[in-house]
Amino acid sequence: MLTCNYQFKLKPARQQVKEIENYLTACRKVWNYALAERKDWSNSRKSDTNKCSLEKEYIIPADAPYPSYKLQTASLTEARKVCTDLKDINAQVLQQVLRQLDRAFAQMKSLNKGFPRFKNKYRMRSFVFPQFKTNPIANNYIKLPSIGLVKMKLSRPIPEGFVLKQARVIRKASGYFINLCFQADVNVPNPFPHGNPLGIDIGLDYFAVTSNNELIKRPRFFNKLHRKLRLLQRRLKNKKKGSNNRHKLNRKIARLHQTLSDTRKDFHYKLAHRLCDGNGMIFVEDIDFRAWGRNMLCKHNLDASFGQFFEILSHVCWKRDVYFAKVDKNYTSQICPNCGVHTGKKELSERLYTCPECGFSCNRDFAASLVIRNRGLVAVGQPVNENACGDGLTGLDSNIKLVKNL
């Protein structure tokens, strides 16, 4: 089974915007009520049996069953008969909210984390139509239950041979979007090792250095808008909570953050596609980026978003039939790619790698990318040339290509 998710921008009319907001409000009420019901049941079982609390008490019978998804769905059916806010809302949309809450509780127990959070009017941003009887897409319009025909911007064609399974309407700072989930009953095999190998070393000096002698500059997305964002957030603290001016300023800050996110993701996708051109295998380091987000350079690491880049790169490699694998990250900058000798730990300020055994000299990140490529070739069972550079290079003075920001 092959699943594809396409996102398109919606262009709803004024009345349709009200309907979408009514959906979001109803979903938020169902989520908060169901969450409170589950939390109250859990807290009532933690009360002392020999005394009552002076702060609060949960009046819940001892034999009351746990409010599971099945019981809450039955309660939702009865509530839609009484509550006027829920009558006009699609029942399956509200059921998906309860299902999402049930999954959140299951993850809470498995990961040993706290309760899910209550949602205000800004936190509930999406809802799902889980199924469609017929194809709702016609030309540039999509027919949504109780909302009607909504115009959307078809930025790319709908894939042929796929069936629309569900649609998620999302509210963002720049407008409304819809995620369409398509499925086709086909099996796509994973790529196998073939073609030209490519090793990639990432860092803050350069965003990425490849084993093909390319140094890719690190674009500083956050630094370009940091001053503007700081001024807006400074004005925000003086606004009264709940006021229209605070709401307008919050939307302005949200649009700025979305611009940062979209620009960063666009760079990652374009770079991933360019790295797949002419290569059959791509190898990267197996790094836990959660630790990178807590060190002294966390601001720059989070701005570069290496974890997102690796996820996008693996997905693009799968789509373009390029083998993607992660290798051991240890000592990649301490091993000579030419002779394989371990040369010891070096300071971060040492950007030129020189092997004391064979005299091989090159950029430090370039040498690490060669080691990553060699480890990947060994992992897939392919031979590695004794000369890692492949063409007798002894340095980087006239061989390394400097790639500007995409």
C-alpha positions in Angstrom: 0.0 0.0 0.0 1.5 3.3 -1.1 0.4 6.5 0.7 0.9 10.1 -0.5 0.1 13.3 1.3 -0.5 16.5 -0.8 -1.1 19.9 0.8 -3.0 22.6 -1.1 -4.0 26.2 -0.1 -7.7 26.8 0.4 -9.5 29.9 -0.8 -12.7 29.8 1.2 -15.5 32.4 1.0 -16.4 34.5 4.1 -19.3 32.2 5.0 -17.1 29.1 4.6 -14.5 30.6 6.9 -17.2 30.9 9.6 -18.1 27.3 9.1 -14.4 26.2 9.4 -14.1 28.2 12.6 -17.3 26.6 13.9 -15.7 23.2 13.3 -12.6 24.1 15.1 -14.6 25.5 18.1 -16.7 22.3 18.3 -13.6 20.1 18.1 -12.0 22.2 20.9 -15.0 21.8 23.2 -15.2 18.0 22.6 -11.4 17.7 23.3 -11.5 19.7 26.5 -14.6 18.0 27.9 -13.3 14.5 27.1 -9.9 15.3 28.5 -11.4 16.8 31.7 -13.6 13.7 32.1 -10.6 11.4 31.9 -8.5 13.5 34.2 -11.2 13.7 36.8 -11.7 9.9 36.7 -8.0 9.3 37.2 -7.6 11.9 40.0 -10.7 10.5 41.8 -8.9 7.2 42.1 -5.9 8.9 43.8 -7.8 10.4 46.7 -7.2 9.3 50.2 -9.8 6.8 51.6 -9.7 8.1 55.2 -10.2 11.8 54.5 -11.4 14.4 52.1 -9.4 17.1 50.4 -9.9 20.7 51.6 -9.2 22.0 48.0 -11.3 19.9 45.7 -13.2 16.6 45.6 -14.3 14.5 42.7 -17.9 13.3 43.1 -17.6 10.1 40.9 -19.0 6.8 42.0 -16.5 4.1 42.8 -18.0 1.7 40.3 -18.0 4.2 37.4 -16.1 2.7 34.4 -13.1 4.4 32.9 -14.2 6.9 30.1 -12.7 5.0 27.2 -13.1 5.9 23.5 -16.1 3.6 23.2 -18.0 5.2 26.1 -17.1 8.7 25.1 -18.3 8.1 21.6 -21.6 6.9 22.9 -21.8 10.0 25.1 -21.0 12.2 22.1 -24.0 10.7 20.2 -26.3 11.7 23.1 -24.7 15.1 23.4 -25.3 16.0 19.7 -29.0 15.5 20.3 -29.0 18.2 23.1 -26.2 20.6 22.3 -26.9 23.0 19.5 -23.2 23.7 18.8 -22.6 20.0 17.9 -25.7 19.3 15.8 -24.5 20.8 12.6 -21.0 19.4 12.9 -20.1 16.2 11.1 -20.2 13.3 13.6 -17.1 11.6 12.1 -15.0 14.7 12.6 -15.9 14.8 16.3 -15.2 11.1 16.6 -11.7 11.6 15.2 -11.1 14.1 18.0 -11.9 11.5 20.6 -9.7 9.0 18.7 -6.8 11.4 18.7 -7.3 11.9 22.4 -7.3 8.1 23.0 -4.0 7.8 21.1 -2.5 10.7 23.2 -3.4 8.8 26.4 -1.9 5.6 25.0 1.4 7.4 24.2 1.3 9.0 27.6 1.3 5.6 29.3 3.9 4.0 26.9 6.3 7.0 27.1 5.7 7.7 30.8 4.8 11.4 30.2 2.2 13.8 31.6 -1.4 14.3 30.6 -2.3 15.9 27.3 -2.9 19.6 27.4 -6.2 21.5 27.2 -6.6 23.6 24.1 -7.6 27.2 23.8 -8.9 28.8 20.6 -5.4 29.2 19.2 -4.2 25.6 19.9 -6.9 23.7 18.1 -5.8 24.3 14.4 -7.1 21.3 12.4 -9.8 18.7 12.0 -10.1 15.6 9.9 -12.8 14.2 7.5 -11.9 10.5 7.7 -13.7 9.2 4.6 -15.5 10.2 1.4 -18.1 8.2 -0.5 -17.2 9.7 -3.8 -14.3 11.7 -5.2 -14.9 15.3 -3.8 -12.4 17.0 -6.1 -13.6 18.6 -9.3 -11.3 21.0 -11.2 -10.1 23.5 -8.6 -12.8 22.8 -6.0 -13.2 20.2 -3.2 -16.6 19.4 -1.7 -16.4 19.2 2.1 -19.4 18.0 4.2 -21.6 20.8 5.5 -19.1 23.4 4.2 -19.7 23.0 0.5 -17.5 23.6 -2.5 -14.3 25.2 -1.4 -11.9 26.6 -3.9 -8.2 25.5 -3.6 -5.0 26.3 -5.4 -3.8 23.2 -7.2 -0.1 23.8 -7.1 0.5 20.3 -8.6 -1.7 17.7 -10.3 -3.6 15.1 -8.5 -1.8 11.7 -8.9 -3.6 9.2 -11.1 -4.6 5.8 -9.9 -4.8 6.9 -6.3 -7.9 7.0 -4.1 -8.6 9.9 -1.6 -8.9 8.4 1.9 -9.1 11.4 4.2 -8.7 15.2 4.3 -7.4 17.4 7.1 -8.2 21.1 7.1 -5.5 23.2 8.8 -5.5 26.8 9.9 -2.1 28.5 9.6 -0.9 32.0 10.1 -1.1 32.6 6.3 -4.5 31.1 5.7 -6.3 27.8 5.5 -4.7 24.7 4.0 -5.9 21.1 3.3 -3.9 17.9 3.5 -5.2 15.2 1.2 -4.2 11.6 1.9 -4.1 9.4 -1.3 -3.6 5.6 -1.3 -2.9 3.1 -4.1 -2.8 -0.7 -3.8 0.8 -1.1 -5.1 4.0 -2.2 -3.4 7.1 -0.1 -4.0 10.4 -1.9 -3.0 13.0 0.0 -1.0 16.1 1.2 -3.0 19.1 -1.0 -3.0 22.8 0.0 -3.1 23.9 1.0 -6.5 25.6 3.8 -8.5 27.9 6.5 -7.2 28.3 6.7 -3.4 28.2 10.1 -1.6 29.2 10.9 2.0 27.8 13.9 3.8 29.2 15.6 6.9 27.2 18.3 8.5 28.3 21.1 10.8 28.0 24.8 11.7 31.1 26.0 9.8 29.4 24.7 6.6 25.9 23.3 6.5 27.1 20.2 4.6 30.3 19.0 3.1 30.1 16.2 0.5 32.7 13.6 -0.6 32.5 15.2 -4.1 34.5 18.2 -2.9 31.5 20.6 -2.3 31.2 23.0 0.6 27.6 24.1 1.1 27.2 27.3 3.1 24.9 27.4 6.1 22.0 29.8 5.5 21.2 31.7 8.6 17.4 31.9 8.5 16.8 33.1 12.0 19.5 35.7 12.1 17.9 37.6 9.2 14.6 38.1 11.0 15.8 38.0 14.6 15.8 41.8 15.1 12.3 42.2 13.7 11.0 39.2 15.8 12.6 40.6 19.0 10.9 44.0 18.4 7.5 42.5 17.9 7.8 40.3 21.0 8.9 43.3 23.0 5.7 45.1 22.0 3.6 42.0 22.8 4.4 42.0 26.5 2.8 45.4 26.9 -0.5 44.4 25.2 -3.5 43.6 27.4 -4.4 39.9 27.3 -7.5 39.3 25.3 -7.4 42.6 23.4 -7.7 43.0 19.6 -4.3 44.6 19.4 -2.6 41.7 21.1 -4.4 39.3 18.8 -3.3 41.2 15.7 0.3 41.3 17.0 0.2 37.6 17.7 -0.9 36.9 14.2 2.0 39.0 12.8 4.5 37.1 14.9 3.0 33.8 13.8 3.3 34.8 10.1 6.9 35.7 10.7 7.6 32.2 12.3 5.8 30.5 9.4 8.0 32.4 6.9 11.1 31.1 8.7 9.7 27.6 8.7 8.7 27.6 5.0 12.0 29.1 3.9 14.0 26.6 5.8 12.0 23.6 4.5 12.3 24.9 0.9 16.1 25.0 1.2 16.1 21.5 2.6 14.0 20.1 -0.2 16.0 21.8 -2.9 19.3 20.7 -1.4 18.0 17.1 -1.0 17.0 16.9 -4.6 20.3 18.3 -5.8 22.3 15.8 -3.7 20.3 13.0 -5.3 21.2 14.1 -8.8 23.8 11.7 -10.2 24.2 9.6 -7.0 22.9 6.1 -6.2 23.9 6.0 -2.6 24.0 8.6 0.2 25.5 8.1 3.6 25.2 10.4 6.6 26.1 10.2 10.3 23.7 8.6 12.9 23.4 11.6 15.3 21.1 12.2 18.2 20.1 15.8 17.5 18.3 16.2 20.8 21.7 16.7 22.5 22.7 19.2 19.9 19.6 21.3 20.9 20.8 21.6 24.5 24.4 22.7 24.1 25.9 26.1 23.9 25.3 26.4 20.2 21.7 25.2 20.4 20.3 28.4 18.8 22.4 27.8 15.6 21.7 24.0 15.6 18.0 24.5 15.9 18.1 27.2 13.2 19.9 24.8 10.8 17.4 22.0 11.7 19.6 19.1 10.7 17.1 16.5 12.0 14.4 17.8 9.6 17.0 17.8 6.8 17.8 14.1 7.3 14.1 13.2 7.4 13.5 15.1 4.1 16.7 13.7 2.5 15.7 10.1 3.4 12.2 10.7 1.9 13.5 12.3 -1.3 16.0 9.4 -1.7 13.2 6.9 -1.4 11.2 8.7 -4.0 14.1 9.0 -6.4 15.4 5.4 -6.0 18.6 6.5 -4.1 19.9 4.3 -1.3 20.0 6.2 2.0 21.8 4.9 5.2 23.2 6.2 8.4 26.7 5.1 9.7 28.5 5.3 13.0 29.3 8.9 13.9 32.3 8.2 16.2 35.8 9.4 15.3 34.8 10.5 11.7 37.1 13.5 12.1 40.0 11.6 13.7 40.6 8.9 11.1 42.6 9.5 8.0 40.5 8.7 4.9 43.6 7.9 2.9 45.4 5.3 5.1 42.9 4.7 7.9 45.1 5.7 10.8 43.6 7.1 13.9 45.2 10.5 14.5 43.6 11.5 17.8 41.3 14.2 18.9 41.5 17.7 17.5 40.3 21.1 18.6 37.3 22.6 16.8 39.5 25.5 15.7 41.6 23.1 13.6 39.9 23.2 10.2 42.7 21.7 8.2 43.2 17.9 8.5 46.8 16.6 8.1 47.7 13.0 8.5 51.2 12.5 10.2 51.6 9.0 8.7 50.9 9.5 5.0 50.9 13.3 4.8 47.4 13.5 3.4 46.0 17.0 3.8 42.5 18.5 3.2 39.6 20.3 4.8 38.6 18.7 8.0 34.9 18.4 7.1 35.8 17.0 3.7 38.0 14.3 5.3 35.1 13.4 7.6 32.7 13.1 4.6 35.2 10.7 2.9 35.3 8.6 6.1 31.5 8.5 6.2 31.4 7.4 2.5 33.9 4.6 3.2 32.0 3.4 6.2 28.8 3.3 4.2 30.5 1.3 1.4 31.8 -1.2 3.9 28.3 -1.5 5.5 26.7 -2.4 2.1 29.5 -4.8 1.2 31.2 -2.8 -1.6 35.0 -2.4 -1.9 36.7 0.9 -0.8 39.7 2.3 -2.8 42.9 2.7 -0.9 43.0 6.3 -2.0 39.8 7.8 -0.6 39.9 10.8 -2.8 39.8 8.6 -5.9 41.8 10.9 -8.2 45.0 11.4 -6.2 44.1 14.7 -4.5 46.5 16.0 -1.9 44.6 19.0 -0.8 41.7 21.3 -1.4 43.2 24.5 -2.8 41.8 24.2 -6.3 39.4 21.2 -6.1 36.7 22.1 -3.6 33.6 23.7 -5.0 31.9 26.3 -2.8 28.2 26.1 -3.2 26.2 29.2 -2.3 22.8 29.3 -0.6 20.0 27.8 -2.7 
